[in-house]
Amino acid sequence: MKKHSEDQEKRISVHTSTPYDVYIRRGSLSDSGSLIAQALRSRRAAVITDDIVGGLYTDTLLKSLSDSDISAGVFTFPHGEQSKSLETLGNIYDFLCSEGITRSDFLIALGGGVVGDITGFAAASFLRGIDFVQIPTTLLAQVDSSVGGKTAIDIKGGKNLVGAFKQPSLVICDSDTLRTLPDEELSCGMAEAIKYGMIRDKELFELIESHDLSSIHEIMDELVYNCISIKRDVVEGDEFDRGERMILNFGHTIGHAIEGWHSYTDYTHGMGVAAGMCMMSERTAPPEITERLKKCVRRYSLPTGTEAPLGELIPFCSMDKKRDSGSISYIVCPEIGRAEIIKTSAAGFEELLLSGKEGE
């Protein structure tokens, strides 16, 4: 695990098909215009945000853009997973048309994972592709969804089933924006941070389990930096999710199913991932690993299981993106800091979920 002091700017270079930098520094939102002007030639943008984040940070962003001679209109939609829909996407397209956005202009995603996902997909598809910048304002978006190029929306058939790979041109992470988050949002992001410790970095897991929600801001920049570094390394080796990148989905197959069972309303993504990791560990990991994971998850007020009947989760799992013909891949962590990809039949995975033992 890499350690850095809290007062220095941290930059991570991501070498994918579209190379880009991730900047991590407190207060960087107010300097975002300058950072964007250095990364992109265009001086015209459209900012996409939600009704909570927009009220907090749009003015700061617009002033910074103006100071760098970048003009921008703003599109705001209702916050929440339910807005990551075809309807909202269509409204964004209409807004971009009304603003006269061209292929030489760019989008800015200002917000959490929902904003980043739908803005990225809009950028991938509008005019067959334009640049976009990620300014993630939630912990989950900073440590996970803003980096790696996966963009998507939800449809009735399942979560993130319609999307595209679209790398951002720049990512700006301002840890100060995380101080306005309610505990529920911090917990949501910590589920993904715990995941990174489980799949790749035992020291990171140990750092996380030695803190809780009341003290996590003490190590926030270090936490964000190390999570992004892990994701960068994995994504550079498997940009289009055909192999090792699947380890980033630890806990997600069951987690997404739980979210779907709750109709994406009263159950956050982080809650689903936390429960999914613990439930998968119960079925595949040594008891001492499972108990340690559960204890860490509880420190951040996250669930270790679900009230959903397991049989009712099966239809959601069957629509998982990681399915390939009649098989499905799931992730196990036999020890903290190491993940393995297991491929089985859909029937085998169903038996694993229902009985705790993979079927033939």
N, C-alpha and C positions, 0 to 999 in steps of 0.2 A: 504494500500500500504506500502511495506517495504522500508525503507530508509537505505542506506549504504554510507560510505565515499568513495571517488573516488580512494584512494590510497591503499585499501586493496583488497586482493584476495577474490573473492566470489565463494563459491562452493554450488551447488544445487544437492542433491542426488535424483535420479529418481528411484522409486521402482516399476518397471514393471517386466514382465516375465524374462527379462534380466536386472538386476539393473545396473545403471551406474551413473557416476558423470559428471556434467557440470561445467567447470572452467571458470570464467569470470575475466580476469585481463589484463590490458594493458601491452603489451610486451610479452605475454605468448606464442606467436608463436615461439620465440627463445628458449623457454624452453619446447617445445612440445615433444621432444625426451624423456626427463626425465619423463614427465607426462605419456606418452604412455608406457614407460618401467615399470612404477609402476603398470599400469592397465593390461598389457598383457605380457604373457611369451615369445611369439614369437619375434624373432629378424630379421624378414624378412617381407617386405611390398611392396605393389605396390601403388604408389600415382596416383590418377586420378584428373586431373585439366583441366582448359580451357586455351586458348591461351592468354587471358588477365591476369588472376590471376597467371598463371604459370610464366610469365615474371616478376611479381612483388615479388612473395614469395617463389617460389620453392627452390631457393638457400638457403634461411634462414631455411626452413624446412629440407632440406637434410643435412645441417651442423648439425642441432640439433639432427637429427636421428643418424647421424654418431657418434656424441659425446656420444651417448648412445648405441653404437655398434649395431645399427639397419640399415640393408642394404635395399635399396629401388630403384626400377626402376620407371620411370615416363611415364604416358600416357597422352597426351594432345590432346584435341579435340576443334573444333571451338566453340567460345562462342555463347550463345543464345538459346532460347527455341526450335528452330528448330533442335538442336543437341540432344534433349532428345528423341531419336528415336530408333527404332529397329536396324537401320544401325549402329549407334554409339555403342549401346549395344553389337552388334555382334563384332565390332572392339575391344571393351574392353575385351570380352571373348578371342578373338584371342591373344591379348597382354598378358593376364594372362597365357595362355597356353605357349606362347613363353618364358615367364619369369620363367616358371616352378613353378608357385604358387600352393601351396598345401593347404589342409584343416587346417593345423596348422599355416598358414600365415594369413595376414590380409591386408585389403585395407584402404587407407586414402583418404577421400574426401576433397580436398583443393579447396574451391570456394564457389559459391553461391548456390541458390536453385536447379538449373539445375544439377550442379555437384553432390550435395548431394543426389538428388533423384535417378539419374541414377547409381551412385556408390553404394548406398544402395541396389538398386534392383539387381545389379550385385553381391553384397555380399550375398544377400538372395538366389540367384539362382545358382551361380557358385559352382560346386562340392556339390550341395545341401545345401550350406550355409557355409560361413566363416565370421570371425569377421571383423568389420570395425570401423573406427574412423572418426568423423566429425570435420573438422576445417573450420567452416563457415566464409567467408570473406565479406559477404554483410549483411546489416542490416536486410533484410527480412529473410535470412537464420539464423542469430543469434537469432532473436526474435521468429521465428516460425518453419521453415521447418527442422532445424537440430535436433530438439527434438520431440520425440513422436513416431518415428518408421515407419512413412508412407513413402514408397518408390515407385517410379513409372516412367513410360515413357509414352509419348503420341503416339497415333496411329491416323490414318485418321478419325476414328470414334469419337474421342474426346480426351480431355486432361486427363492424369493420369488414363486411363482406364485399363492399364496393370501394375500391381505392386504387392507388398507384404508388410506385416508388418514385419519389421526387425529393432529391436532396436540397436543403436550403442553401442559400448563398452566404449566409452568416447567421450565427446564433449569439444572442447577447443575454447573459444570465446576471441579473442584479439581485443579490441575496437580500437586499433591503426590502424588496417587494414581498418576500416571504414572511416578514414580520407583521403584515396585515392579515395573514391567513388565520382563520379559526382553527381550533385544534383538530376538527374533523378533516380539514384539508391537509394539515400537516401529517396526520395519521395516514391519509391516503397515499401521500408521497413516500412515507417511510416504508410502506409495504414494498414498493419497488426497490428502495435502498437495501432493505433486508434481503431481497431477492439477489441483488448483485453480490452481497457478501456470501450468500449460500452457494451461488453457482461458480464463483471465481476467486474470492478474496476473504480468507479466514480472518485476517487482521481487521478488515473493514467490518466484518460481522461482530468481532469482539469490541470494536469501538462503539458500534451501534448499541450492543447489549449492555454497555457500561453507562449509557445515558438513557434519558426518557424525554417525553414531550416538554418537560419544564426546563431541560438543559440542552436540548438539541441545537439551539441557535449558537451555542458556544463553538460548535464544530461544523457549522453549516457550509462554509466555503470548502473546507477539506472534504466533507461528505459529497458535495456536488461534484467537485473535481474528480474524486476517485471513481464515482459511479460513471461519469461521462467517459473517463479514461478506459474503463472496462468495456463500455459499450463501443467506443471508438475502435478498440482492438478487435472486438468480435465482428463488427460491421465491416471493417476494412478487409477482413478475411472472407466474408460471405455477405456481400452487399445485398444480394437478392434472395436471401433466406432459403437457400437450397441445402444447407448443411448445418455447420456449427451455430449459426445465428439462432437456430431453434432453441438453444439453451436459454435464451432471453425470455422464453415463454414458460419458464418454471412457474407452476401455479395458475397459469392463465386458462388452460382448457376448462378446468373445473370452475375457475373464477368467473370467466365469461358466462358460463352456463348459469351460475348463481345470479349474476347480474340480470341475465335474460329472464330468469324465473321471477325476479322482482320487477320486471318490466322497465329496468333502467331508471327507476324513480327513487326509491328510498334506500338504495344499496350502492355505495360508491365502488369505483373500479378497484381502489386500494383494499377495501373490505373483501372484495371477491378474490383478489390475488392472495391476500393473507390467508383466507380460509382455504383457498385452493392449494397453497403450498403446504399447509399443515395437513390437509386431508390426503394429499399425495404422499407426504412423508409417512403418515400413519400406515400407508399401504406398502411402502417400498423402502423405507430407511430404518436403520437400527433404532430401537426405542430411545436411547439416550440422545440421539440427534433430533428426533421428533420432539422430545420434551424440551430440549434447549431452544429449538425454534419456536415452540409454542410460548415459552416463557418470554422470549424476546418480543414476539408479536403482541403479547398482552401488555408489555411495558408501553406500547404505543396505542393502547385502547383499540386494538384490532381483533376481529373474531378469529377463532381457531377452527370453526366448523360452520354448519348451516342448518337452519330450520327446514330448509326445502327437502321434501322427500327425494331420496336419491334417484328413484325411478323416474321422477319428473324432470330430472336434469339431463337424462339421456338424450332426448330429442335436441336439446341445445348443443350438447357435445357432438352430436352427429353432424351438425352444421359447421363444426370448427374448421378454420382456414387451414389447419395443419393436416387435414385429411388428404390422402392420396389414393384415388380409386377406392378400394375396399379397406385400406389400412389407415391407421392414425398414429402419429408420433407424440409421445409424451416425455416429460423430463423428470428425472429423478436425481436426488443428491444423496449418494451413499455416505458422504461425509461433508462437513462444512468446508466450502471452498472448491468443491468439485462437482460438476454436473455430467450426466450421461443422457444421451438420447436413446429412447427405446421405441422401436417400431412394432406395432402389433395389429391384429385385426380389430375392426370396430367391435365385434362381439367380445374379443379378449379384453378390450378396454372397458366395455360395459360390465363384464364380470369382475374386473379389478375394482371398479367403482362401487358395485353393489355388495360384493362379498369380501373385498380386501385381498383377493387372490386372482391373478390373471388367468383367464380361461384358455383352453387349448385352441 
